[in-house]
């Protein structure tokens, strides 16, 4: 995939997954062998990513992530993101 396509896919993850809670869209965006390379907070699978989204949207039902800056280099994509939401439930104890 091109760097521009990687940025588009990342934007779709943020908008559909995190902002809208549309987890089914992630199955359309990513391949079945998806591997998350974040810091190990969650299992590095699609189910782990979906679980992370659920765990954020439960206490912050109006969660909205805004991409402030995004860049891609080769197969890596990075973004600076601002998150906003109303704390309505238990979060990290």
PyMOL CGO cylinders between C-alpha atoms (Angstrom):
from pymol import cmd
from pymol.cgo import CYLINDER

trace = [
    CYLINDER, 0.00, 0.00, 0.00, 1.11, 3.55, -0.65, 0.3, 1, 1, 1, 1, 1, 1,
    CYLINDER, 1.11, 3.55, -0.65, 1.81, 5.98, 2.18, 0.3, 1, 1, 1, 1, 1, 1,
    CYLINDER, 1.81, 5.98, 2.18, -1.27, 8.02, 1.19, 0.3, 1, 1, 1, 1, 1, 1,
    CYLINDER, -1.27, 8.02, 1.19, -3.41, 4.90, 1.32, 0.3, 1, 1, 1, 1, 1, 1,
    CYLINDER, -3.41, 4.90, 1.32, -1.98, 4.03, 4.75, 0.3, 1, 1, 1, 1, 1, 1,
    CYLINDER, -1.98, 4.03, 4.75, -3.00, 7.48, 6.02, 0.3, 1, 1, 1, 1, 1, 1,
    CYLINDER, -3.00, 7.48, 6.02, -6.49, 7.02, 4.57, 0.3, 1, 1, 1, 1, 1, 1,
    CYLINDER, -6.49, 7.02, 4.57, -6.88, 3.65, 6.30, 0.3, 1, 1, 1, 1, 1, 1,
    CYLINDER, -6.88, 3.65, 6.30, -5.69, 5.16, 9.59, 0.3, 1, 1, 1, 1, 1, 1,
    CYLINDER, -5.69, 5.16, 9.59, -8.22, 7.99, 9.25, 0.3, 1, 1, 1, 1, 1, 1,
    CYLINDER, -8.22, 7.99, 9.25, -10.96, 5.41, 8.65, 0.3, 1, 1, 1, 1, 1, 1,
    CYLINDER, -10.96, 5.41, 8.65, -9.89, 3.57, 11.82, 0.3, 1, 1, 1, 1, 1, 1,
    CYLINDER, -9.89, 3.57, 11.82, -10.19, 6.75, 13.87, 0.3, 1, 1, 1, 1, 1, 1,
    CYLINDER, -10.19, 6.75, 13.87, -13.47, 7.94, 12.33, 0.3, 1, 1, 1, 1, 1, 1,
    CYLINDER, -13.47, 7.94, 12.33, -15.34, 4.65, 12.02, 0.3, 1, 1, 1, 1, 1, 1,
    CYLINDER, -15.34, 4.65, 12.02, -13.85, 2.70, 14.93, 0.3, 1, 1, 1, 1, 1, 1,
    CYLINDER, -13.85, 2.70, 14.93, -13.10, 5.19, 17.66, 0.3, 1, 1, 1, 1, 1, 1,
    CYLINDER, -13.10, 5.19, 17.66, -15.44, 8.09, 16.85, 0.3, 1, 1, 1, 1, 1, 1,
    CYLINDER, -15.44, 8.09, 16.85, -18.49, 6.17, 15.64, 0.3, 1, 1, 1, 1, 1, 1,
    CYLINDER, -18.49, 6.17, 15.64, -17.96, 2.84, 17.40, 0.3, 1, 1, 1, 1, 1, 1,
    CYLINDER, -17.96, 2.84, 17.40, -18.54, 1.04, 14.09, 0.3, 1, 1, 1, 1, 1, 1,
    CYLINDER, -18.54, 1.04, 14.09, -16.42, -2.04, 14.78, 0.3, 1, 1, 1, 1, 1, 1,
    CYLINDER, -16.42, -2.04, 14.78, -17.78, -3.91, 11.77, 0.3, 1, 1, 1, 1, 1, 1,
    CYLINDER, -17.78, -3.91, 11.77, -16.15, -1.35, 9.49, 0.3, 1, 1, 1, 1, 1, 1,
    CYLINDER, -16.15, -1.35, 9.49, -12.74, -2.42, 10.78, 0.3, 1, 1, 1, 1, 1, 1,
    CYLINDER, -12.74, -2.42, 10.78, -13.23, -5.86, 9.24, 0.3, 1, 1, 1, 1, 1, 1,
    CYLINDER, -13.23, -5.86, 9.24, -13.71, -4.14, 5.87, 0.3, 1, 1, 1, 1, 1, 1,
    CYLINDER, -13.71, -4.14, 5.87, -10.72, -1.82, 6.31, 0.3, 1, 1, 1, 1, 1, 1,
    CYLINDER, -10.72, -1.82, 6.31, -8.09, -4.28, 7.57, 0.3, 1, 1, 1, 1, 1, 1,
    CYLINDER, -8.09, -4.28, 7.57, -6.96, -7.70, 6.40, 0.3, 1, 1, 1, 1, 1, 1,
    CYLINDER, -6.96, -7.70, 6.40, -7.74, -10.78, 8.54, 0.3, 1, 1, 1, 1, 1, 1,
    CYLINDER, -7.74, -10.78, 8.54, -4.07, -11.03, 9.56, 0.3, 1, 1, 1, 1, 1, 1,
    CYLINDER, -4.07, -11.03, 9.56, -3.99, -7.52, 11.04, 0.3, 1, 1, 1, 1, 1, 1,
    CYLINDER, -3.99, -7.52, 11.04, -1.28, -7.05, 13.70, 0.3, 1, 1, 1, 1, 1, 1,
    CYLINDER, -1.28, -7.05, 13.70, -1.27, -4.04, 16.06, 0.3, 1, 1, 1, 1, 1, 1,
    CYLINDER, -1.27, -4.04, 16.06, 2.23, -2.78, 16.85, 0.3, 1, 1, 1, 1, 1, 1,
    CYLINDER, 2.23, -2.78, 16.85, 1.32, -0.47, 19.71, 0.3, 1, 1, 1, 1, 1, 1,
    CYLINDER, 1.32, -0.47, 19.71, 2.90, -0.78, 23.15, 0.3, 1, 1, 1, 1, 1, 1,
    CYLINDER, 2.90, -0.78, 23.15, 1.35, -4.05, 24.31, 0.3, 1, 1, 1, 1, 1, 1,
    CYLINDER, 1.35, -4.05, 24.31, -1.63, -2.68, 26.22, 0.3, 1, 1, 1, 1, 1, 1,
    CYLINDER, -1.63, -2.68, 26.22, -3.91, -5.03, 24.29, 0.3, 1, 1, 1, 1, 1, 1,
    CYLINDER, -3.91, -5.03, 24.29, -3.53, -8.24, 22.32, 0.3, 1, 1, 1, 1, 1, 1,
    CYLINDER, -3.53, -8.24, 22.32, -2.00, -7.37, 18.93, 0.3, 1, 1, 1, 1, 1, 1,
    CYLINDER, -2.00, -7.37, 18.93, -5.02, -8.67, 16.99, 0.3, 1, 1, 1, 1, 1, 1,
    CYLINDER, -5.02, -8.67, 16.99, -8.17, -7.21, 15.48, 0.3, 1, 1, 1, 1, 1, 1,
    CYLINDER, -8.17, -7.21, 15.48, -10.13, -8.45, 18.49, 0.3, 1, 1, 1, 1, 1, 1,
    CYLINDER, -10.13, -8.45, 18.49, -7.64, -6.69, 20.76, 0.3, 1, 1, 1, 1, 1, 1,
    CYLINDER, -7.64, -6.69, 20.76, -8.10, -3.44, 18.83, 0.3, 1, 1, 1, 1, 1, 1,
    CYLINDER, -8.10, -3.44, 18.83, -11.87, -3.77, 19.00, 0.3, 1, 1, 1, 1, 1, 1,
    CYLINDER, -11.87, -3.77, 19.00, -11.62, -4.44, 22.72, 0.3, 1, 1, 1, 1, 1, 1,
    CYLINDER, -11.62, -4.44, 22.72, -9.55, -1.28, 23.19, 0.3, 1, 1, 1, 1, 1, 1,
    CYLINDER, -9.55, -1.28, 23.19, -12.17, 0.76, 21.34, 0.3, 1, 1, 1, 1, 1, 1,
    CYLINDER, -12.17, 0.76, 21.34, -14.97, -0.75, 23.45, 0.3, 1, 1, 1, 1, 1, 1,
    CYLINDER, -14.97, -0.75, 23.45, -13.02, -0.07, 26.66, 0.3, 1, 1, 1, 1, 1, 1,
    CYLINDER, -13.02, -0.07, 26.66, -12.65, 3.62, 25.71, 0.3, 1, 1, 1, 1, 1, 1,
    CYLINDER, -12.65, 3.62, 25.71, -16.16, 4.17, 24.39, 0.3, 1, 1, 1, 1, 1, 1,
    CYLINDER, -16.16, 4.17, 24.39, -17.88, 2.63, 27.44, 0.3, 1, 1, 1, 1, 1, 1,
    CYLINDER, -17.88, 2.63, 27.44, -16.77, 5.32, 29.92, 0.3, 1, 1, 1, 1, 1, 1,
    CYLINDER, -16.77, 5.32, 29.92, -16.61, 8.01, 27.20, 0.3, 1, 1, 1, 1, 1, 1,
    CYLINDER, -16.61, 8.01, 27.20, -19.69, 7.35, 25.04, 0.3, 1, 1, 1, 1, 1, 1,
    CYLINDER, -19.69, 7.35, 25.04, -19.25, 10.62, 23.11, 0.3, 1, 1, 1, 1, 1, 1,
    CYLINDER, -19.25, 10.62, 23.11, -15.54, 9.96, 22.49, 0.3, 1, 1, 1, 1, 1, 1,
    CYLINDER, -15.54, 9.96, 22.49, -14.17, 12.00, 19.60, 0.3, 1, 1, 1, 1, 1, 1,
    CYLINDER, -14.17, 12.00, 19.60, -10.59, 11.77, 18.36, 0.3, 1, 1, 1, 1, 1, 1,
    CYLINDER, -10.59, 11.77, 18.36, -9.25, 14.51, 16.11, 0.3, 1, 1, 1, 1, 1, 1,
    CYLINDER, -9.25, 14.51, 16.11, -6.18, 13.87, 14.00, 0.3, 1, 1, 1, 1, 1, 1,
    CYLINDER, -6.18, 13.87, 14.00, -4.03, 16.97, 14.39, 0.3, 1, 1, 1, 1, 1, 1,
    CYLINDER, -4.03, 16.97, 14.39, -1.15, 15.69, 12.30, 0.3, 1, 1, 1, 1, 1, 1,
    CYLINDER, -1.15, 15.69, 12.30, -0.55, 12.50, 10.35, 0.3, 1, 1, 1, 1, 1, 1,
    CYLINDER, -0.55, 12.50, 10.35, 2.46, 11.19, 8.50, 0.3, 1, 1, 1, 1, 1, 1,
    CYLINDER, 2.46, 11.19, 8.50, 3.49, 7.94, 6.87, 0.3, 1, 1, 1, 1, 1, 1,
    CYLINDER, 3.49, 7.94, 6.87, 6.85, 6.50, 5.98, 0.3, 1, 1, 1, 1, 1, 1,
    CYLINDER, 6.85, 6.50, 5.98, 6.94, 3.20, 4.17, 0.3, 1, 1, 1, 1, 1, 1,
    CYLINDER, 6.94, 3.20, 4.17, 4.57, 0.86, 6.00, 0.3, 1, 1, 1, 1, 1, 1,
    CYLINDER, 4.57, 0.86, 6.00, 4.48, 2.94, 9.21, 0.3, 1, 1, 1, 1, 1, 1,
    CYLINDER, 4.48, 2.94, 9.21, 1.84, 5.56, 9.97, 0.3, 1, 1, 1, 1, 1, 1,
    CYLINDER, 1.84, 5.56, 9.97, 1.97, 7.97, 12.90, 0.3, 1, 1, 1, 1, 1, 1,
    CYLINDER, 1.97, 7.97, 12.90, -0.51, 10.56, 14.10, 0.3, 1, 1, 1, 1, 1, 1,
    CYLINDER, -0.51, 10.56, 14.10, -0.81, 13.20, 16.78, 0.3, 1, 1, 1, 1, 1, 1,
    CYLINDER, -0.81, 13.20, 16.78, -4.37, 12.99, 18.07, 0.3, 1, 1, 1, 1, 1, 1,
    CYLINDER, -4.37, 12.99, 18.07, -6.50, 14.99, 20.49, 0.3, 1, 1, 1, 1, 1, 1,
    CYLINDER, -6.50, 14.99, 20.49, -9.18, 13.04, 22.33, 0.3, 1, 1, 1, 1, 1, 1,
    CYLINDER, -9.18, 13.04, 22.33, -12.31, 14.54, 23.85, 0.3, 1, 1, 1, 1, 1, 1,
    CYLINDER, -12.31, 14.54, 23.85, -15.23, 12.93, 25.63, 0.3, 1, 1, 1, 1, 1, 1,
    CYLINDER, -15.23, 12.93, 25.63, -17.50, 13.12, 28.65, 0.3, 1, 1, 1, 1, 1, 1,
    CYLINDER, -17.50, 13.12, 28.65, -16.46, 10.77, 31.46, 0.3, 1, 1, 1, 1, 1, 1,
    CYLINDER, -16.46, 10.77, 31.46, -19.63, 8.79, 32.23, 0.3, 1, 1, 1, 1, 1, 1,
    CYLINDER, -19.63, 8.79, 32.23, -18.38, 5.49, 33.66, 0.3, 1, 1, 1, 1, 1, 1,
    CYLINDER, -18.38, 5.49, 33.66, -15.52, 3.57, 35.23, 0.3, 1, 1, 1, 1, 1, 1,
    CYLINDER, -15.52, 3.57, 35.23, -12.17, 4.04, 33.55, 0.3, 1, 1, 1, 1, 1, 1,
    CYLINDER, -12.17, 4.04, 33.55, -8.96, 2.38, 34.70, 0.3, 1, 1, 1, 1, 1, 1,
    CYLINDER, -8.96, 2.38, 34.70, -10.40, 1.82, 38.17, 0.3, 1, 1, 1, 1, 1, 1,
]
cmd.load_cgo(trace, "trace")
